[in-house]
Amino acid sequence: MFDTHMLNEQGKLDMAVYKSTIADAVKLVASKMPDGRDKSLFITKMEEGVFFGAKAIASKPGNFESKTEY
């Protein structure tokens, strides 16, 4: 559940593509929103989603070279 995965080169590439793609999308959508609570919540929830997506990518077999289990 709380394992730490050391990404290999494929994992690093997958993570970079994932994060840059999501970041570009969030920036584009957020630029269309007025400042305020709704925009802030949108960005916060996207950050939360990206965290779990990154966890999933890191734990995908073939994307890590070692794993520390807790």
GIMOKA-V134836 format. One record per backbone hydrogen bond with DSSP energy under -0.5 kcal/mol. NH is the residue of the N-H (numbers start at 0). CO is the residue of the C=O. E is the energy in kcal/mol with one decimal. If there is no record, write none. Layout:
BEGIN
nh & co & e
NH & CO & E
NH & CO & E
END
This chain:
BEGIN
nh & co & e
3 & 67 & -2.3
5 & 65 & -2.6
6 & 4 & -0.8
7 & 62 & -1.6
11 & 7 & -2.5
12 & 8 & -2.2
13 & 9 & -2.9
14 & 10 & -2.5
15 & 11 & -2.3
16 & 12 & -2.4
17 & 13 & -2.4
18 & 14 & -2.9
19 & 15 & -2.3
20 & 16 & -2.2
21 & 17 & -2.4
22 & 18 & -2.6
23 & 19 & -2.3
24 & 20 & -2.0
25 & 21 & -2.9
26 & 22 & -2.6
27 & 23 & -2.2
28 & 24 & -2.6
29 & 25 & -3.1
30 & 26 & -1.8
31 & 27 & -0.5
31 & 28 & -1.4
32 & 29 & -1.5
39 & 35 & -2.3
40 & 36 & -2.8
41 & 37 & -2.4
42 & 38 & -2.4
43 & 39 & -2.4
44 & 40 & -2.8
45 & 41 & -2.1
46 & 42 & -2.4
47 & 43 & -2.1
48 & 44 & -2.4
49 & 45 & -2.6
50 & 46 & -2.0
51 & 47 & -1.7
52 & 48 & -2.3
53 & 49 & -2.7
54 & 50 & -2.0
55 & 51 & -2.0
56 & 52 & -2.4
57 & 53 & -2.7
58 & 54 & -1.7
59 & 55 & -0.5
59 & 56 & -1.0
62 & 59 & -2.3
64 & 5 & -3.2
65 & 5 & -1.0
67 & 3 & -2.8
68 & 66 & -0.6
END
